[in-house]
Amino acid sequence: MFLDDGATTQTVGLEGSAPGLIIGNWVWHELIDFAPGTVVLVLASTSYFESEYLRNYDAFLGEVAPHNAN
């Protein structure tokens, strides 16, 4: 999994059947390099509304910059 908060990037490997990852607000994330037979389960604390999500990385960087200024 590729993670980027606008200031720091990291790649996190999720291997085996037990691990999970909690991703907070304002973190760009990409699910990458799946092994054959991989199953992904995504849980959220609120309902999904397409209009609330950024789909463009450059737009994300513009939006996240004020959050990293503190």
PQR file of N, CA, C, O and H, with PARSE charges and radii, in Angstrom:
ATOM      1  N   MET A   1       0.845  -1.151   0.000 -0.4000 1.5000
ATOM      2  CA  MET A   1       0.000   0.000   0.000 -0.0000 2.0000
ATOM      3  C   MET A   1       0.901   1.226   0.000  0.5500 1.7000
ATOM      4  O   MET A   1       1.816   1.326   0.818 -0.5500 1.4000
ATOM      5  N   PHE A   2       0.646   2.163  -0.916 -0.4000 1.5000
ATOM      6  CA  PHE A   2       1.389   3.411  -0.998 -0.0000 2.0000
ATOM      7  C   PHE A   2       0.606   4.483  -0.246  0.5500 1.7000
ATOM      8  O   PHE A   2      -0.586   4.668  -0.490 -0.5500 1.4000
ATOM      9  H   PHE A   2      -0.097   2.082  -1.580  0.4000 1.0000
ATOM     10  N   LEU A   3       1.276   5.193   0.670 -0.4000 1.5000
ATOM     11  CA  LEU A   3       0.645   6.230   1.484 -0.0000 2.0000
ATOM     12  C   LEU A   3       1.410   7.538   1.337  0.5500 1.7000
ATOM     13  O   LEU A   3       2.639   7.541   1.267 -0.5500 1.4000
ATOM     14  H   LEU A   3       2.245   5.043   0.868  0.4000 1.0000
ATOM     15  N   ASP A   4       0.682   8.646   1.289 -0.4000 1.5000
ATOM     16  CA  ASP A   4       1.299   9.962   1.140 -0.0000 2.0000
ATOM     17  C   ASP A   4       0.411  10.980   1.839  0.5500 1.7000
ATOM     18  O   ASP A   4      -0.764  11.121   1.500 -0.5500 1.4000
ATOM     19  H   ASP A   4      -0.316   8.644   1.345  0.4000 1.0000
ATOM     20  N   ASP A   5       0.974  11.697   2.825 -0.4000 1.5000
ATOM     21  CA  ASP A   5       0.194  12.720   3.526 -0.0000 2.0000
ATOM     22  C   ASP A   5       0.515  14.128   3.026  0.5500 1.7000
ATOM     23  O   ASP A   5       0.139  15.117   3.654 -0.5500 1.4000
ATOM     24  H   ASP A   5       1.929  11.582   3.101  0.4000 1.0000
ATOM     25  N   GLY A   6       1.209  14.211   1.896 -0.4000 1.5000
ATOM     26  CA  GLY A   6       1.582  15.499   1.330 -0.0000 2.0000
ATOM     27  C   GLY A   6       2.943  15.965   1.801  0.5500 1.7000
ATOM     28  O   GLY A   6       3.523  16.868   1.197 -0.5500 1.4000
ATOM     29  H   GLY A   6       1.514  13.408   1.385  0.4000 1.0000
ATOM     30  N   ALA A   7       3.466  15.377   2.859 -0.4000 1.5000
ATOM     31  CA  ALA A   7       4.786  15.720   3.379 -0.0000 2.0000
ATOM     32  C   ALA A   7       5.704  14.499   3.395  0.5500 1.7000
ATOM     33  O   ALA A   7       6.911  14.624   3.190 -0.5500 1.4000
ATOM     34  H   ALA A   7       2.995  14.644   3.349  0.4000 1.0000
ATOM     35  N   THR A   8       5.136  13.329   3.638 -0.4000 1.5000
ATOM     36  CA  THR A   8       5.903  12.087   3.755 -0.0000 2.0000
ATOM     37  C   THR A   8       5.209  10.990   2.971  0.5500 1.7000
ATOM     38  O   THR A   8       3.982  10.897   2.961 -0.5500 1.4000
ATOM     39  H   THR A   8       4.155  13.228   3.805  0.4000 1.0000
ATOM     40  N   THR A   9       6.010  10.160   2.313 -0.4000 1.5000
ATOM     41  CA  THR A   9       5.444   8.996   1.623 -0.0000 2.0000
ATOM     42  C   THR A   9       6.037   7.731   2.223  0.5500 1.7000
ATOM     43  O   THR A   9       7.153   7.731   2.743 -0.5500 1.4000
ATOM     44  H   THR A   9       7.007  10.236   2.321  0.4000 1.0000
ATOM     45  N   GLN A  10       5.279   6.671   2.140 -0.4000 1.5000
ATOM     46  CA  GLN A  10       5.789   5.367   2.558 -0.0000 2.0000
ATOM     47  C   GLN A  10       5.013   4.270   1.860  0.5500 1.7000
ATOM     48  O   GLN A  10       3.871   4.461   1.442 -0.5500 1.4000
ATOM     49  H   GLN A  10       4.372   6.670   1.718  0.4000 1.0000
ATOM     50  N   THR A  11       5.649   3.122   1.743 -0.4000 1.5000
ATOM     51  CA  THR A  11       4.996   1.937   1.220 -0.0000 2.0000
ATOM     52  C   THR A  11       4.914   0.932   2.352  0.5500 1.7000
ATOM     53  O   THR A  11       5.918   0.631   2.998 -0.5500 1.4000
ATOM     54  H   THR A  11       6.577   2.967   2.082  0.4000 1.0000
ATOM     55  N   VAL A  12       3.720   0.412   2.592 -0.4000 1.5000
ATOM     56  CA  VAL A  12       3.475  -0.531   3.676 -0.0000 2.0000
ATOM     57  C   VAL A  12       3.049  -1.849   3.059  0.5500 1.7000
ATOM     58  O   VAL A  12       2.119  -1.897   2.254 -0.5500 1.4000
ATOM     59  H   VAL A  12       2.905   0.656   2.067  0.4000 1.0000
ATOM     60  N   GLY A  13       3.737  -2.918   3.440 -0.4000 1.5000
ATOM     61  CA  GLY A  13       3.367  -4.236   2.963 -0.0000 2.0000
ATOM     62  C   GLY A  13       2.393  -4.903   3.917  0.5500 1.7000
ATOM     63  O   GLY A  13       2.612  -4.924   5.128 -0.5500 1.4000
ATOM     64  H   GLY A  13       4.492  -2.878   4.094  0.4000 1.0000
ATOM     65  N   LEU A  14       1.338  -5.438   3.377 -0.4000 1.5000
ATOM     66  CA  LEU A  14       0.371  -6.201   4.171 -0.0000 2.0000
ATOM     67  C   LEU A  14       0.442  -7.637   3.682  0.5500 1.7000
ATOM     68  O   LEU A  14      -0.034  -7.961   2.594 -0.5500 1.4000
ATOM     69  H   LEU A  14       1.160  -5.422   2.393  0.4000 1.0000
ATOM     70  N   GLU A  15       1.038  -8.487   4.493 -0.4000 1.5000
ATOM     71  CA  GLU A  15       1.261  -9.872   4.085 -0.0000 2.0000
ATOM     72  C   GLU A  15       0.608 -10.821   5.077  0.5500 1.7000
ATOM     73  O   GLU A  15       0.479 -10.501   6.259 -0.5500 1.4000
ATOM     74  H   GLU A  15       1.425  -8.224   5.377  0.4000 1.0000
ATOM     75  N   GLY A  16       0.206 -11.959   4.607 -0.4000 1.5000
ATOM     76  CA  GLY A  16      -0.449 -12.927   5.469 -0.0000 2.0000
ATOM     77  C   GLY A  16      -1.930 -12.649   5.563  0.5500 1.7000
ATOM     78  O   GLY A  16      -2.460 -11.828   4.815 -0.5500 1.4000
ATOM     79  H   GLY A  16       0.311 -12.219   3.647  0.4000 1.0000
ATOM     80  N   SER A  17      -2.597 -13.317   6.465 -0.4000 1.5000
ATOM     81  CA  SER A  17      -4.051 -13.192   6.552 -0.0000 2.0000
ATOM     82  C   SER A  17      -4.527 -12.282   7.674  0.5500 1.7000
ATOM     83  O   SER A  17      -5.719 -11.980   7.740 -0.5500 1.4000
ATOM     84  H   SER A  17      -2.166 -13.984   7.073  0.4000 1.0000
ATOM     85  N   ALA A  18      -3.647 -11.837   8.555 -0.4000 1.5000
ATOM     86  CA  ALA A  18      -4.090 -11.105   9.730 -0.0000 2.0000
ATOM     87  C   ALA A  18      -3.974  -9.582   9.667  0.5500 1.7000
ATOM     88  O   ALA A  18      -4.823  -8.907  10.249 -0.5500 1.4000
ATOM     89  H   ALA A  18      -2.679 -12.083   8.501  0.4000 1.0000
ATOM     90  N   PRO A  19      -2.993  -9.009   9.007 -0.5600 1.5000
ATOM     91  CA  PRO A  19      -2.782  -7.568   9.168  0.2800 2.0000
ATOM     92  C   PRO A  19      -3.894  -6.711   8.584  0.5500 1.7000
ATOM     93  O   PRO A  19      -4.625  -7.116   7.680 -0.5500 1.4000
ATOM     94  N   GLY A  20      -3.986  -5.523   9.133 -0.4000 1.5000
ATOM     95  CA  GLY A  20      -4.896  -4.504   8.629 -0.0000 2.0000
ATOM     96  C   GLY A  20      -4.212  -3.164   8.762  0.5500 1.7000
ATOM     97  O   GLY A  20      -3.138  -3.065   9.356 -0.5500 1.4000
ATOM     98  H   GLY A  20      -3.392  -5.194   9.867  0.4000 1.0000
ATOM     99  N   LEU A  21      -4.819  -2.145   8.221 -0.4000 1.5000
ATOM    100  CA  LEU A  21      -4.224  -0.818   8.251 -0.0000 2.0000
ATOM    101  C   LEU A  21      -5.337   0.203   8.409  0.5500 1.7000
ATOM    102  O   LEU A  21      -6.318   0.181   7.666 -0.5500 1.4000
ATOM    103  H   LEU A  21      -5.692  -2.225   7.739  0.4000 1.0000
ATOM    104  N   ILE A  22      -5.186   1.093   9.372 -0.4000 1.5000
ATOM    105  CA  ILE A  22      -6.132   2.192   9.545 -0.0000 2.0000
ATOM    106  C   ILE A  22      -5.509   3.421   8.909  0.5500 1.7000
ATOM    107  O   ILE A  22      -4.386   3.799   9.243 -0.5500 1.4000
ATOM    108  H   ILE A  22      -4.390   1.110   9.976  0.4000 1.0000
ATOM    109  N   ILE A  23      -6.236   4.042   7.995 -0.4000 1.5000
ATOM    110  CA  ILE A  23      -5.744   5.224   7.289 -0.0000 2.0000
ATOM    111  C   ILE A  23      -6.572   6.411   7.739  0.5500 1.7000
ATOM    112  O   ILE A  23      -7.799   6.394   7.642 -0.5500 1.4000
ATOM    113  H   ILE A  23      -7.148   3.734   7.723  0.4000 1.0000
ATOM    114  N   GLY A  24      -5.901   7.445   8.233 -0.4000 1.5000
ATOM    115  CA  GLY A  24      -6.583   8.636   8.714 -0.0000 2.0000
ATOM    116  C   GLY A  24      -6.971   9.578   7.588  0.5500 1.7000
ATOM    117  O   GLY A  24      -6.838   9.253   6.408 -0.5500 1.4000
ATOM    118  H   GLY A  24      -4.904   7.458   8.313  0.4000 1.0000
ATOM    119  N   ASN A  25      -7.451  10.746   7.972 -0.4000 1.5000
ATOM    120  CA  ASN A  25      -7.837  11.780   7.013 -0.0000 2.0000
ATOM    121  C   ASN A  25      -6.614  12.357   6.315  0.5500 1.7000
ATOM    122  O   ASN A  25      -5.509  12.342   6.857 -0.5500 1.4000
ATOM    123  H   ASN A  25      -7.560  11.010   8.930  0.4000 1.0000
ATOM    124  N   TRP A  26      -6.825  12.858   5.123 -0.4000 1.5000
ATOM    125  CA  TRP A  26      -5.811  13.550   4.345 -0.0000 2.0000
ATOM    126  C   TRP A  26      -4.587  12.687   4.066  0.5500 1.7000
ATOM    127  O   TRP A  26      -3.453  13.160   4.144 -0.5500 1.4000
ATOM    128  H   TRP A  26      -7.723  12.871   4.683  0.4000 1.0000
ATOM    129  N   VAL A  27      -4.822  11.428   3.742 -0.4000 1.5000
ATOM    130  CA  VAL A  27      -3.743  10.532   3.324 -0.0000 2.0000
ATOM    131  C   VAL A  27      -4.123   9.946   1.965  0.5500 1.7000
ATOM    132  O   VAL A  27      -5.111   9.223   1.838 -0.5500 1.4000
ATOM    133  H   VAL A  27      -5.743  11.044   3.679  0.4000 1.0000
ATOM    134  N   TRP A  28      -3.319  10.273   0.956 -0.4000 1.5000
ATOM    135  CA  TRP A  28      -3.502   9.683  -0.367 -0.0000 2.0000
ATOM    136  C   TRP A  28      -3.046   8.231  -0.256  0.5500 1.7000
ATOM    137  O   TRP A  28      -1.974   7.966   0.287 -0.5500 1.4000
ATOM    138  H   TRP A  28      -2.516  10.860   1.059  0.4000 1.0000
ATOM    139  N   HIS A  29      -3.830   7.301  -0.753 -0.4000 1.5000
ATOM    140  CA  HIS A  29      -3.446   5.899  -0.658 -0.0000 2.0000
ATOM    141  C   HIS A  29      -3.757   5.180  -1.965  0.5500 1.7000
ATOM    142  O   HIS A  29      -4.774   5.421  -2.615 -0.5500 1.4000
ATOM    143  H   HIS A  29      -4.701   7.517  -1.195  0.4000 1.0000
ATOM    144  N   GLU A  30      -2.851   4.300  -2.314 -0.4000 1.5000
ATOM    145  CA  GLU A  30      -3.004   3.477  -3.504 -0.0000 2.0000
ATOM    146  C   GLU A  30      -2.728   2.040  -3.118  0.5500 1.7000
ATOM    147  O   GLU A  30      -1.735   1.747  -2.452 -0.5500 1.4000
ATOM    148  H   GLU A  30      -2.025   4.104  -1.786  0.4000 1.0000
ATOM    149  N   LEU A  31      -3.599   1.151  -3.533 -0.4000 1.5000
ATOM    150  CA  LEU A  31      -3.409  -0.275  -3.302 -0.0000 2.0000
ATOM    151  C   LEU A  31      -2.642  -0.818  -4.494  0.5500 1.7000
ATOM    152  O   LEU A  31      -3.115  -0.749  -5.629 -0.5500 1.4000
ATOM    153  H   LEU A  31      -4.406   1.389  -4.075  0.4000 1.0000
ATOM    154  N   ILE A  32      -1.451  -1.361  -4.235 -0.4000 1.5000
ATOM    155  CA  ILE A  32      -0.553  -1.754  -5.321 -0.0000 2.0000
ATOM    156  C   ILE A  32      -0.026  -3.177  -5.105  0.5500 1.7000
ATOM    157  O   ILE A  32      -0.052  -3.699  -3.990 -0.5500 1.4000
ATOM    158  H   ILE A  32      -1.067  -1.417  -3.314  0.4000 1.0000
ATOM    159  N   ASP A  33       0.449  -3.786  -6.181 -0.4000 1.5000
ATOM    160  CA  ASP A  33       1.182  -5.056  -6.155 -0.0000 2.0000
ATOM    161  C   ASP A  33       0.437  -6.181  -5.439  0.5500 1.7000
ATOM    162  O   ASP A  33       0.963  -6.780  -4.500 -0.5500 1.4000
ATOM    163  H   ASP A  33       0.470  -3.362  -7.087  0.4000 1.0000
ATOM    164  N   PHE A  34      -0.757  -6.460  -5.871 -0.4000 1.5000
ATOM    165  CA  PHE A  34      -1.541  -7.550  -5.286 -0.0000 2.0000
ATOM    166  C   PHE A  34      -1.012  -8.901  -5.745  0.5500 1.7000
ATOM    167  O   PHE A  34      -0.634  -9.071  -6.904 -0.5500 1.4000
ATOM    168  H   PHE A  34      -1.184  -5.973  -6.633  0.4000 1.0000
ATOM    169  N   ALA A  35      -0.988  -9.853  -4.829 -0.4000 1.5000
ATOM    170  CA  ALA A  35      -0.693 -11.243  -5.176 -0.0000 2.0000
ATOM    171  C   ALA A  35      -1.968 -11.886  -5.727  0.5500 1.7000
ATOM    172  O   ALA A  35      -3.073 -11.454  -5.401 -0.5500 1.4000
ATOM    173  H   ALA A  35      -1.295  -9.715  -3.887  0.4000 1.0000
ATOM    174  N   PRO A  36      -1.815 -12.911  -6.556 -0.5600 1.5000
ATOM    175  CA  PRO A  36      -3.007 -13.618  -7.044  0.2800 2.0000
ATOM    176  C   PRO A  36      -3.851 -14.126  -5.877  0.5500 1.7000
ATOM    177  O   PRO A  36      -3.317 -14.642  -4.894 -0.5500 1.4000
ATOM    178  N   GLY A  37      -5.147 -13.980  -5.989 -0.4000 1.5000
ATOM    179  CA  GLY A  37      -6.054 -14.452  -4.958 -0.0000 2.0000
ATOM    180  C   GLY A  37      -6.252 -13.493  -3.794  0.5500 1.7000
ATOM    181  O   GLY A  37      -6.935 -13.824  -2.825 -0.5500 1.4000
ATOM    182  H   GLY A  37      -5.580 -13.561  -6.787  0.4000 1.0000
ATOM    183  N   THR A  38      -5.664 -12.323  -3.882 -0.4000 1.5000
ATOM    184  CA  THR A  38      -5.796 -11.336  -2.802 -0.0000 2.0000
ATOM    185  C   THR A  38      -7.243 -10.868  -2.687  0.5500 1.7000
ATOM    186  O   THR A  38      -7.928 -10.669  -3.691 -0.5500 1.4000
ATOM    187  H   THR A  38      -5.109 -12.054  -4.669  0.4000 1.0000
ATOM    188  N   VAL A  39      -7.692 -10.699  -1.459 -0.4000 1.5000
ATOM    189  CA  VAL A  39      -9.013 -10.160  -1.171 -0.0000 2.0000
ATOM    190  C   VAL A  39      -8.826  -8.869  -0.387  0.5500 1.7000
ATOM    191  O   VAL A  39      -8.053  -8.835   0.570 -0.5500 1.4000
ATOM    192  H   VAL A  39      -7.136 -10.861  -0.643  0.4000 1.0000
ATOM    193  N   VAL A  40      -9.520  -7.813  -0.777 -0.4000 1.5000
ATOM    194  CA  VAL A  40      -9.438  -6.530  -0.085 -0.0000 2.0000
ATOM    195  C   VAL A  40     -10.792  -6.225   0.531  0.5500 1.7000
ATOM    196  O   VAL A  40     -11.825  -6.317  -0.133 -0.5500 1.4000
ATOM    197  H   VAL A  40     -10.148  -7.841  -1.555  0.4000 1.0000
ATOM    198  N   LEU A  41     -10.777  -5.862   1.808 -0.4000 1.5000
ATOM    199  CA  LEU A  41     -11.988  -5.464   2.515 -0.0000 2.0000
ATOM    200  C   LEU A  41     -11.778  -4.048   3.018  0.5500 1.7000
ATOM    201  O   LEU A  41     -10.802  -3.777   3.718 -0.5500 1.4000
ATOM    202  H   LEU A  41      -9.938  -5.788   2.347  0.4000 1.0000
ATOM    203  N   VAL A  42     -12.673  -3.153   2.672 -0.4000 1.5000
ATOM    204  CA  VAL A  42     -12.583  -1.762   3.106 -0.0000 2.0000
ATOM    205  C   VAL A  42     -13.779  -1.462   4.000  0.5500 1.7000
ATOM    206  O   VAL A  42     -14.926  -1.698   3.620 -0.5500 1.4000
ATOM    207  H   VAL A  42     -13.465  -3.373   2.103  0.4000 1.0000
ATOM    208  N   LEU A  43     -13.506  -0.945   5.179 -0.4000 1.5000
ATOM    209  CA  LEU A  43     -14.555  -0.540   6.115 -0.0000 2.0000
ATOM    210  C   LEU A  43     -14.431   0.956   6.342  0.5500 1.7000
ATOM    211  O   LEU A  43     -13.322   1.489   6.383 -0.5500 1.4000
ATOM    212  H   LEU A  43     -12.574  -0.753   5.488  0.4000 1.0000
ATOM    213  N   ALA A  44     -15.545   1.627   6.487 -0.4000 1.5000
ATOM    214  CA  ALA A  44     -15.540   3.070   6.695 -0.0000 2.0000
ATOM    215  C   ALA A  44     -16.471   3.437   7.834  0.5500 1.7000
ATOM    216  O   ALA A  44     -17.405   2.701   8.153 -0.5500 1.4000
ATOM    217  H   ALA A  44     -16.446   1.194   6.454  0.4000 1.0000
ATOM    218  N   SER A  45     -16.206   4.581   8.442 -0.4000 1.5000
ATOM    219  CA  SER A  45     -17.029   5.014   9.572 -0.0000 2.0000
ATOM    220  C   SER A  45     -18.225   5.854   9.140  0.5500 1.7000
ATOM    221  O   SER A  45     -19.091   6.169   9.955 -0.5500 1.4000
ATOM    222  H   SER A  45     -15.447   5.178   8.182  0.4000 1.0000
ATOM    223  N   THR A  46     -18.275   6.219   7.858 -0.4000 1.5000
ATOM    224  CA  THR A  46     -19.386   7.013   7.340 -0.0000 2.0000
ATOM    225  C   THR A  46     -19.828   6.464   5.988  0.5500 1.7000
ATOM    226  O   THR A  46     -19.145   5.624   5.400 -0.5500 1.4000
ATOM    227  H   THR A  46     -17.571   5.963   7.196  0.4000 1.0000
ATOM    228  N   SER A  47     -20.939   6.925   5.509 -0.4000 1.5000
ATOM    229  CA  SER A  47     -21.421   6.526   4.187 -0.0000 2.0000
ATOM    230  C   SER A  47     -20.514   7.097   3.102  0.5500 1.7000
ATOM    231  O   SER A  47     -19.877   8.133   3.291 -0.5500 1.4000
ATOM    232  H   SER A  47     -21.494   7.607   5.986  0.4000 1.0000
ATOM    233  N   TYR A  48     -20.467   6.414   1.979 -0.4000 1.5000
ATOM    234  CA  TYR A  48     -19.643   6.817   0.839 -0.0000 2.0000
ATOM    235  C   TYR A  48     -20.402   7.814  -0.038  0.5500 1.7000
ATOM    236  O   TYR A  48     -21.530   7.560  -0.462 -0.5500 1.4000
ATOM    237  H   TYR A  48     -20.985   5.572   1.826  0.4000 1.0000
ATOM    238  N   PHE A  49     -19.762   8.946  -0.295 -0.4000 1.5000
ATOM    239  CA  PHE A  49     -20.284   9.938  -1.233 -0.0000 2.0000
ATOM    240  C   PHE A  49     -19.160  10.296  -2.192  0.5500 1.7000
ATOM    241  O   PHE A  49     -18.166  10.901  -1.791 -0.5500 1.4000
ATOM    242  H   PHE A  49     -18.847   9.152   0.050  0.4000 1.0000
ATOM    243  N   GLU A  50     -19.316   9.924  -3.457 -0.4000 1.5000
ATOM    244  CA  GLU A  50     -18.282  10.140  -4.474 -0.0000 2.0000
ATOM    245  C   GLU A  50     -17.767  11.571  -4.473  0.5500 1.7000
ATOM    246  O   GLU A  50     -16.569  11.788  -4.652 -0.5500 1.4000
ATOM    247  H   GLU A  50     -20.124   9.433  -3.782  0.4000 1.0000
ATOM    248  N   SER A  51     -18.637  12.544  -4.279 -0.4000 1.5000
ATOM    249  CA  SER A  51     -18.254  13.957  -4.355 -0.0000 2.0000
ATOM    250  C   SER A  51     -17.284  14.374  -3.251  0.5500 1.7000
ATOM    251  O   SER A  51     -16.674  15.438  -3.344 -0.5500 1.4000
ATOM    252  H   SER A  51     -19.611  12.367  -4.134  0.4000 1.0000
ATOM    253  N   GLU A  52     -17.131  13.558  -2.211 -0.4000 1.5000
ATOM    254  CA  GLU A  52     -16.238  13.895  -1.104 -0.0000 2.0000
ATOM    255  C   GLU A  52     -14.806  13.387  -1.304  0.5500 1.7000
ATOM    256  O   GLU A  52     -13.953  13.591  -0.439 -0.5500 1.4000
ATOM    257  H   GLU A  52     -17.627  12.692  -2.136  0.4000 1.0000
ATOM    258  N   TYR A  53     -14.539  12.735  -2.427 -0.4000 1.5000
ATOM    259  CA  TYR A  53     -13.233  12.121  -2.657 -0.0000 2.0000
ATOM    260  C   TYR A  53     -12.481  12.812  -3.775  0.5500 1.7000
ATOM    261  O   TYR A  53     -13.061  13.190  -4.793 -0.5500 1.4000
ATOM    262  H   TYR A  53     -15.232  12.570  -3.129  0.4000 1.0000
ATOM    263  N   LEU A  54     -11.187  12.973  -3.576 -0.4000 1.5000
ATOM    264  CA  LEU A  54     -10.301  13.498  -4.610 -0.0000 2.0000
ATOM    265  C   LEU A  54      -9.750  12.326  -5.404  0.5500 1.7000
ATOM    266  O   LEU A  54      -9.255  11.363  -4.819 -0.5500 1.4000
ATOM    267  H   LEU A  54     -10.715  12.666  -2.749  0.4000 1.0000
ATOM    268  N   ARG A  55      -9.828  12.391  -6.720 -0.4000 1.5000
ATOM    269  CA  ARG A  55      -9.352  11.312  -7.579 -0.0000 2.0000
ATOM    270  C   ARG A  55      -8.089  11.705  -8.338  0.5500 1.7000
ATOM    271  O   ARG A  55      -7.530  10.890  -9.071 -0.5500 1.4000
ATOM    272  H   ARG A  55     -10.231  13.173  -7.195  0.4000 1.0000
ATOM    273  N   ASN A  56      -7.636  12.943  -8.169 -0.4000 1.5000
ATOM    274  CA  ASN A  56      -6.476  13.457  -8.876 -0.0000 2.0000
ATOM    275  C   ASN A  56      -5.391  13.803  -7.855  0.5500 1.7000
ATOM    276  O   ASN A  56      -5.629  14.577  -6.927 -0.5500 1.4000
ATOM    277  H   ASN A  56      -8.091  13.605  -7.573  0.4000 1.0000
ATOM    278  N   TYR A  57      -4.203  13.227  -8.032 -0.4000 1.5000
ATOM    279  CA  TYR A  57      -3.119  13.400  -7.066 -0.0000 2.0000
ATOM    280  C   TYR A  57      -2.695  14.867  -6.936  0.5500 1.7000
ATOM    281  O   TYR A  57      -2.455  15.340  -5.825 -0.5500 1.4000
ATOM    282  H   TYR A  57      -4.011  12.599  -8.785  0.4000 1.0000
ATOM    283  N   ASP A  58      -2.601  15.583  -8.041 -0.4000 1.5000
ATOM    284  CA  ASP A  58      -2.219  16.999  -7.980 -0.0000 2.0000
ATOM    285  C   ASP A  58      -3.260  17.823  -7.225  0.5500 1.7000
ATOM    286  O   ASP A  58      -2.906  18.734  -6.477 -0.5500 1.4000
ATOM    287  H   ASP A  58      -2.797  15.199  -8.944  0.4000 1.0000
ATOM    288  N   ALA A  59      -4.535  17.511  -7.415 -0.4000 1.5000
ATOM    289  CA  ALA A  59      -5.588  18.196  -6.664 -0.0000 2.0000
ATOM    290  C   ALA A  59      -5.454  17.884  -5.175  0.5500 1.7000
ATOM    291  O   ALA A  59      -5.649  18.767  -4.340 -0.5500 1.4000
ATOM    292  H   ALA A  59      -4.824  16.771  -8.023  0.4000 1.0000
ATOM    293  N   PHE A  60      -5.124  16.631  -4.833 -0.4000 1.5000
ATOM    294  CA  PHE A  60      -4.900  16.255  -3.435 -0.0000 2.0000
ATOM    295  C   PHE A  60      -3.778  17.083  -2.832  0.5500 1.7000
ATOM    296  O   PHE A  60      -3.920  17.612  -1.730 -0.5500 1.4000
ATOM    297  H   PHE A  60      -4.966  15.913  -5.511  0.4000 1.0000
ATOM    298  N   LEU A  61      -2.657  17.202  -3.551 -0.4000 1.5000
ATOM    299  CA  LEU A  61      -1.525  17.969  -3.025 -0.0000 2.0000
ATOM    300  C   LEU A  61      -1.913  19.419  -2.759  0.5500 1.7000
ATOM    301  O   LEU A  61      -1.468  20.004  -1.771 -0.5500 1.4000
ATOM    302  H   LEU A  61      -2.541  16.772  -4.447  0.4000 1.0000
ATOM    303  N   GLY A  62      -2.736  20.005  -3.627 -0.4000 1.5000
ATOM    304  CA  GLY A  62      -3.205  21.372  -3.408 -0.0000 2.0000
ATOM    305  C   GLY A  62      -4.111  21.494  -2.197  0.5500 1.7000
ATOM    306  O   GLY A  62      -4.061  22.491  -1.477 -0.5500 1.4000
ATOM    307  H   GLY A  62      -3.096  19.529  -4.429  0.4000 1.0000
ATOM    308  N   GLU A  63      -4.930  20.494  -1.973 -0.4000 1.5000
ATOM    309  CA  GLU A  63      -5.863  20.512  -0.834 -0.0000 2.0000
ATOM    310  C   GLU A  63      -5.174  20.203   0.493  0.5500 1.7000
ATOM    311  O   GLU A  63      -5.543  20.763   1.525 -0.5500 1.4000
ATOM    312  H   GLU A  63      -4.971  19.684  -2.558  0.4000 1.0000
ATOM    313  N   VAL A  64      -4.185  19.327   0.475 -0.4000 1.5000
ATOM    314  CA  VAL A  64      -3.542  18.879   1.717 -0.0000 2.0000
ATOM    315  C   VAL A  64      -2.510  19.883   2.217  0.5500 1.7000
ATOM    316  O   VAL A  64      -2.200  19.893   3.408 -0.5500 1.4000
ATOM    317  H   VAL A  64      -3.885  18.872  -0.364  0.4000 1.0000
ATOM    318  N   ALA A  65      -1.972  20.727   1.342 -0.4000 1.5000
ATOM    319  CA  ALA A  65      -0.917  21.663   1.735 -0.0000 2.0000
ATOM    320  C   ALA A  65      -1.296  22.519   2.948  0.5500 1.7000
ATOM    321  O   ALA A  65      -0.476  22.647   3.857 -0.5500 1.4000
ATOM    322  H   ALA A  65      -2.224  20.719   0.374  0.4000 1.0000
ATOM    323  N   PRO A  66      -2.488  23.108   3.009 -0.5600 1.5000
ATOM    324  CA  PRO A  66      -2.838  23.901   4.196  0.2800 2.0000
ATOM    325  C   PRO A  66      -2.885  23.069   5.480  0.5500 1.7000
ATOM    326  O   PRO A  66      -2.624  23.597   6.561 -0.5500 1.4000
ATOM    327  N   HIS A  67      -3.208  21.800   5.383 -0.4000 1.5000
ATOM    328  CA  HIS A  67      -3.271  20.931   6.555 -0.0000 2.0000
ATOM    329  C   HIS A  67      -1.876  20.601   7.084  0.5500 1.7000
ATOM    330  O   HIS A  67      -1.721  20.283   8.263 -0.5500 1.4000
ATOM    331  H   HIS A  67      -3.420  21.371   4.505  0.4000 1.0000
ATOM    332  N   ASN A  68      -0.865  20.673   6.223 -0.4000 1.5000
ATOM    333  CA  ASN A  68       0.515  20.379   6.621 -0.0000 2.0000
ATOM    334  C   ASN A  68       1.262  21.632   7.033  0.5500 1.7000
ATOM    335  O   ASN A  68       2.396  21.534   7.502 -0.5500 1.4000
ATOM    336  H   ASN A  68      -0.991  20.932   5.265  0.4000 1.0000
ATOM    337  N   ALA A  69       0.670  22.803   6.875 -0.4000 1.5000
ATOM    338  CA  ALA A  69       1.343  24.060   7.196 -0.0000 2.0000
ATOM    339  C   ALA A  69       1.493  24.286   8.694  0.5500 1.7000
ATOM    340  O   ALA A  69       2.331  25.081   9.118 -0.5500 1.4000
ATOM    341  H   ALA A  69      -0.252  22.882   6.494  0.4000 1.0000
ATOM    342  N   ASN A  70       0.695  23.599   9.493 -0.4000 1.5000
ATOM    343  CA  ASN A  70       0.727  23.803  10.958 -0.0000 2.0000
ATOM    344  C   ASN A  70       1.916  23.199  11.578  0.5500 1.7000
ATOM    345  O   ASN A  70       2.088  23.283  12.795 -0.5500 1.4000
ATOM    346  H   ASN A  70       0.014  22.954   9.148  0.4000 1.0000
TER
END
